[in-house]
């Protein structure tokens, strides 16, 4: 990808529609070899861009899904204890083996289970893989500190095997839903971009790319309704992923146009909390639909 326009076109070929600011930071990340830190609300396409980059470059995508309690060992490697026990029992059945030789064999690469960070350090004939560290904000500060060191040198240490260094640094993309603040030290290692909800025109382009069978009229109503819904005081505003899901649901139901009854029947596709769903019961859905149609009529 030799230019910002080339990035935009390559991502579009993977049905990922992005604006120029995002295409620019992706281009710079690839050009400079810097990790890319994407922050924003859930469902705005942060994970999808890593998938699109990997597909457009023909690279392997390695995903580390973060969660509370994730530690360095779980992210890097673990030993296959079940296989090690079988080997020990087999050695005992054969009359025993030299303890030093057996220990060396048990803690060799044959019994090593590689986790995402270690996999990303390995050479790949297709080129450096794309390492997606997803929802980093779910982890805690000790893991952030470890990750800071790992991304600084692109190497990990396994006490029994030594230090393993990436022959070519992976393309690293970190995402955060900002449920908590990620430490500045880690952010400074990365290029940063806030992934916001798209405007009406870009969300329409996304729907055309992801749900091509939906009619133009229905797509416009769906996008306008979701755009208007995001201005309401909701516990969790619907993301682009929910817009796509809703359009697919409506298409599966052979819906031609939105109505309060259709909206009530399919709210579970765009809202995931009962309190938010209750807010749209009765006349609220019709009010928002009327406002959305009025907005569509103006554009």
Secondary structure, DSSP 8 states (H G I E B T S, - for coil): --SHHHHHHHHHHTT----HHHHHHHHHHHHHT-EEEEE-STTSSHHHHHHHHHHHHT--EEEEE--TT--HHHHHEEE-HHHHHHHHHHHHHTT---HHHHHHHHTSGGGEEE-HHHHHHS--TT-S-EEEEE-GGGS-HHHHHHHHHHHHHTEEEETTTEEEE-SS--EEEEEE--SS---HHHHHTEEEEE-----HHHHHHHHHHH-TTS-HHHHHHHHHHHHHHTTS--SS---HHHHHHHHHHHHHTT--S--HHHHHHHGGGT--SHHHHHHTTTHHHHHHHHHHHHHHHH-
